[in-house]
Amino acid sequence: TIYVYVSGTHISNTRDAKAFALISEEGIAKGVRRITAVTAGCASQAMELASSIDCDISEASQLEGAILEKV
């Protein structure tokens, strides 16, 4: 069973969120997890940044030795 406690900004309809991006997740007590997320424009920005970082990692994984260190 998962129980959800929401703290922070609330919306009256999930449709108002437009987009949802999970920023972090952590355990704060036995069986209790805390998530931090953003919605709307901030979620879109977070997804774009994540995509950019993913591309950077993919490109870096193709490099070797001194070139990788330089990058």
N, C-alpha and C positions, 0 to 999 in steps of 0.2 A: 504494500500500500504506500502510495506517495501522497504526502500532505504538502500543500503549497501555502506558504505565508508570503504575501506580497507587501512590500514596504516601499514607499516612494510614490512617484507619480502614478495615478490611476487613469484609465480610460473607460468610457462607458460602453464601448463596443470594440472588439478586437480588430474590426475592419479599420478603425481609426489609426491603428499602429502602422499600417501600410507595409512595413518591413520590420524584421526582428533579428537582431544579431546578439549572440551570446558573447560577452566580453571575458568573463572569468567564472570559475566554479571552484568551490573549496568546501572541505568538511569543517564544520565549526563545533560539532559535538557528535557523539555516537548516533548514527542514523540521521543526522541533520546536515543538509547541504545548503550552501548559500550560492546563488548565482547573481551575476551582475550582467545586465543586458541593456541594449539601447533600441530605440524604435525610430521609425520615420527617416528623416534625413540623416541623422547620426548613424543609423543602421546601414544605410546605403554607403556612407563614407567608410564605415568600418569594413564592409564587405569589399569595397574597392581597394582599401589598404591591404587587407588579407590576401587578395588576389595578386597585388603587386609584390608582396613579400614572398608569396608562393613562386612567382616567376623568378624573382631574384635567387631563391634557393635552388630552383631547378637549373638555372644558368650556372650557378656556382658549383653545383654537383658535377658539371661537365669539365671543370677546370682541374688542373693538377699543380702540385708543388708551389713553386715560387710565384706563378701567375695567380693562384688562388690566394696566397698570402698577400699579394699586392692589392687584390680586389678587396 
